[in-house]
Amino acid sequence: MVNKTHIEKNGRNTQKLNESRNPFKIFHQNIRGLKSKVDELTIALLSDHPHIMCLTEHHLKNYEINNLPIDHFKLGSKYCRQESKDRGGVSLFIMN
């Protein structure tokens, strides 16, 4: 839904669209453990179709995130903690 704002300008009402004609969507989620939530995440993204998806606190190791199947996305960049007990991690996925 396009958000419209009415602006008073020179005695006339005009409308300004708050949404660009070519929207670029970025999705961010502090996922707190991705391994068991891949299906739920995929279903949630079906209606939104972001171009970039950033997931923080994924709690995965390098080999796990490299082989993670998320429909319509490919892994663009990642950071996985290797030696810390804090699981953390950040990943960026790009829409195919």
N, C-alpha and C positions, 0 to 999 in steps of 0.2 A: 504494500500500500504506500502510495506517495504521500509524504507529509507536506501540506501546503501552509504557508504563512501569509497573512494579509498585511500589506505595508501601505501606510498612508503616504502618498508622494504627490506633491503639487495639487492637493485637493482631490486626487483620484485614488481609488483602490486598485492595487496591482497584486498579483500573486507571484510569489517566489517559490520555486521548488527546492526543497532541502536535499533532494537526491540527485546525484549526477546522472547524465544521460548514459554514461558508460561506467556503472558502479564496479568498483574493485572491492571484493569482500575478503576480510581476514577474520578467521575464527580462532579464538584462544580459549583454552580450557585447562585449568589446573586439574588434571585427570586423577591424581593420587593413585596411581597403579593402573596401567593400561592393559596389561595382559588379559585380564578377565572382562574387560569392557569394550573390546573391539567391535563385537556385534551391535551392542547398544549405541556406540559412537557412530557406526556406519548407518544405522537406521535414523539417528538424529540428524545426520548430514544430508539425507535424501531430499529434504524440502529446502535446504538453505544453499547448497552448492557454493561454498567459499572457494576462492582461488588459492589461498594460502591457509594452512591450518597449523597453529602452534600449540603444542601440548607440553605442559610443564609437569614435573614430578611424575614422569612415566614409570620410574622404578625398574627399567629394563637394562640389561647388559648390551654391549655392542652387537653381539651375534643375534640377540633376540630382536632388537629393533630393526636390524638389517633384513630380517626375514618376516617381518610383520605384514600380513596382508590387509590393507585397508583399501576397499574398492574405490576406484577412480582417483587414487592419490599415489604419488611416488615420494620416497624419502628424499628430501633436499639437503638437510643438514641435521646433525645430532650432536648431543653431548651426553655421555654416560659416565657416571662416577664409577671409578674402578676400585679404589682402595678405601673408601669411606663407608662407615656403617649407615650414614644418611643415604637414602636411596636416590632421591632427586632425579635429575636429568631433564633435558629439554630437547624437543625435536620439532623440526619444521617439515611439513609435507606440502607438496605442490600438486594441484589438480592436474590430471593427465589431459 
